[in-house]
Amino acid sequence: LANSLFYRDNGEAVLSGQVRIEQPGRLVEADNGTLTEDREFARFDGNIRLAEPGLLVTADQAVVNVNSRAGQLQSTEFISSDINAHGRAEQIRRLPDGVTYIERGIYTTCAPGARSWSFDASDITLNPNTGIGEVTHAKLRLGDVPVVYLPYYRFPIDDRRMTGFLIPRFGNTNDGGFDLSVPIYLNIAPQVDATVTPRLINRRGAMMEGELRYLTQSLGSGEIEG
């Protein structure tokens, strides 16, 4: 749908004004759009909104493959319920296999409007096939404050287990002052895992917390904490 449509000599279809393209599992809205002669690719400009199951993206410019999930978007913001994340980027590229590359972007799993932590990175890769995200040249921010520089870091984007840092926790108390915890998850074995958490309480000093969980056929499950 569009307010106006005309065809160029090369077979391209040019749509103008309140452009809306619907497909099974995808909706694209924009101010203007162009479809190639073979109708395989589409370019959109202005107030773009792309909606798919588990994903909502807004952008200024976009080129998408009409027959697959691949595409490239400029000056974009996104919310993904599939991986419980949202953010923004100068550019997002998504390949046909679902792997997403975010350039000069911000990524967080916090609720919109309540961002307690985020990655501010030059490159972010989200791979739903492996369940792993990767960031390079990133700053870990707590609120709006950068706390650590990460040249490279891997993190899970779904419920598959992997060793690595979990979401930091921080706050402030009257008697302890600033309180920062950085949990480290250890995937020891299919039936055993552990979490080690260095913690800094500003007015009391540093401490270490630990939790070991196990599961056996004969003795059931249990936890050891300290």
C-alpha positions in Angstrom: 0.0 0.0 0.0 1.1 3.6 -0.7 -0.3 7.0 -1.6 1.3 6.8 -5.0 3.1 4.3 -7.2 5.0 4.5 -10.5 7.2 2.2 -12.5 10.6 3.2 -13.9 11.9 2.1 -17.3 14.2 -0.5 -15.5 11.2 -2.2 -13.9 11.6 -0.7 -10.4 8.5 0.2 -8.5 8.7 3.5 -6.6 6.2 3.9 -3.7 5.6 7.3 -2.0 3.7 8.3 1.1 2.5 6.0 3.9 4.2 3.0 2.4 3.1 -0.3 4.0 4.3 -3.7 2.9 2.9 -6.8 4.5 4.2 -10.4 4.3 3.6 -13.5 6.4 5.6 -12.7 9.6 6.8 -9.2 8.5 5.4 -5.7 8.4 7.3 -2.7 7.0 6.1 0.9 7.1 8.0 3.9 5.8 7.6 7.3 4.1 9.0 6.1 0.8 10.1 2.8 -0.8 11.6 1.2 -3.9 11.2 -2.4 -5.1 13.7 -3.9 -7.6 12.4 -5.3 -10.8 12.7 -8.9 -9.6 11.0 -7.8 -6.3 13.8 -9.4 -4.3 15.1 -6.3 -2.6 13.4 -3.2 -1.2 14.8 0.1 -0.1 13.0 2.3 2.4 13.5 5.9 3.5 12.1 7.9 6.4 10.3 6.9 9.6 10.8 3.2 9.0 9.2 0.6 11.3 9.9 -3.0 10.7 8.0 -5.6 12.8 8.5 -9.3 12.9 7.6 -11.9 15.6 9.8 -11.0 18.6 11.4 -8.0 17.0 10.5 -4.3 16.4 13.0 -2.0 14.6 12.8 1.7 13.7 15.3 3.3 11.3 15.9 6.2 8.9 17.1 4.1 6.0 16.8 0.4 5.2 17.5 -2.2 2.5 15.8 -5.6 3.1 15.7 -8.8 1.2 12.0 -9.4 0.6 12.4 -13.2 0.5 14.5 -13.7 3.6 15.2 -12.1 7.0 18.4 -10.4 5.7 18.7 -6.6 5.7 20.7 -3.5 6.5 19.3 -0.6 8.5 20.8 2.9 9.3 20.3 5.0 12.4 18.2 2.4 14.1 16.7 1.4 17.5 15.5 -2.1 18.2 13.5 -4.1 20.8 13.8 -7.9 20.7 11.6 -10.1 22.9 13.3 -13.2 21.5 16.6 -12.4 23.3 15.1 -10.0 25.9 17.2 -7.0 24.7 17.0 -3.5 23.2 19.3 -0.9 22.0 20.3 1.5 19.2 23.0 1.6 16.6 24.4 3.6 13.6 24.0 0.4 11.5 22.5 -3.0 11.9 23.1 -5.8 9.4 21.3 -9.1 9.6 22.3 -12.1 7.5 19.9 -14.8 6.1 20.9 -17.2 8.9 19.7 -14.7 11.5 23.2 -13.5 12.7 23.0 -9.8 13.5 25.9 -7.3 13.4 25.5 -4.0 15.3 28.0 -1.3 14.5 28.6 1.6 17.0 25.7 0.5 19.1 24.3 0.2 22.6 22.9 -3.1 23.9 21.2 -4.0 27.1 18.7 -6.5 28.6 17.2 -3.9 31.0 13.7 -2.7 30.5 13.3 0.3 28.2 13.5 3.5 30.3 15.2 1.7 33.2 18.7 0.9 31.8 20.9 0.0 34.8 23.6 -1.5 32.7 24.6 -1.6 29.0 27.4 -2.3 26.5 28.5 0.7 24.4 30.6 -1.0 21.7 32.0 -0.4 18.3 30.9 -3.9 17.2 28.3 -6.3 18.6 27.5 -9.7 17.1 24.3 -11.6 18.2 24.2 -15.2 17.0 20.9 -16.9 17.8 22.2 -20.2 16.3 24.9 -20.5 19.0 23.2 -18.4 21.7 26.3 -16.3 22.0 26.8 -12.5 21.7 30.2 -10.9 21.2 31.3 -7.3 21.7 34.6 -5.6 20.7 36.0 -2.3 21.9 33.2 -1.9 24.4 32.5 0.0 27.6 30.4 -1.5 30.3 28.2 1.2 31.7 26.3 1.1 35.0 23.6 3.6 34.4 25.3 6.3 32.4 28.7 5.8 34.1 31.4 3.8 32.2 33.1 1.4 34.7 35.3 -0.9 32.6 36.7 -1.1 29.1 36.4 -4.5 27.4 38.5 -5.1 24.2 36.6 -8.4 23.7 33.8 -10.1 25.5 31.4 -13.0 25.0 28.0 -13.4 26.7 24.9 -15.6 26.4 21.8 -14.2 24.7 19.4 -17.1 25.5 19.1 -19.8 28.2 22.0 -21.9 27.0 24.7 -22.1 29.6 28.2 -20.7 29.1 31.0 -19.5 31.4 31.3 -15.8 31.6 30.1 -12.6 33.3 26.5 -12.2 34.3 24.7 -8.8 34.6 26.4 -6.6 37.2 24.4 -5.5 40.3 24.8 -2.2 41.9 23.1 0.1 44.4 23.6 2.4 47.3 22.8 2.1 51.0 23.0 4.5 54.0 25.4 2.4 56.0 27.5 0.8 53.3 27.6 3.4 50.5 28.1 2.3 46.9 27.6 -1.5 46.4 28.9 -3.2 43.3 28.7 -7.0 42.5 30.0 -8.6 39.3 28.9 -12.3 39.1 31.0 -14.8 37.2 29.1 -17.9 36.0 31.1 -21.2 35.7 29.6 -23.9 33.5 31.5 -26.8 35.1 29.6 -29.8 33.9 26.0 -30.6 32.7 25.1 -31.5 36.3 27.3 -28.9 38.1 27.6 -25.2 37.9 28.8 -22.3 40.1 28.7 -18.6 40.5 31.5 -16.6 42.0 30.8 -12.9 42.8 33.4 -10.3 43.7 31.6 -7.6 45.6 32.8 -4.1 46.7 30.9 -2.2 49.4 32.4 1.3 49.5 32.5 1.8 53.3 33.2 -1.8 54.3 35.6 -3.1 51.7 35.8 -6.1 49.3 34.3 -9.6 49.7 33.7 -12.7 47.7 30.4 -14.6 47.4 30.0 -18.1 46.0 27.3 -20.6 45.0 27.8 -24.2 43.8 24.8 -26.1 42.5 24.7 -29.9 41.7 22.3 -32.5 40.5 22.7 -36.3 40.9 20.6 -39.3 40.0 20.6 -40.9 43.5 21.0 -37.9 45.9 18.8 -35.3 44.1 19.9 -31.7 43.9 21.6 -29.3 46.3 23.3 -25.9 46.7 26.4 -24.8 48.7 26.7 -21.1 49.4 29.3 -19.0 51.1 
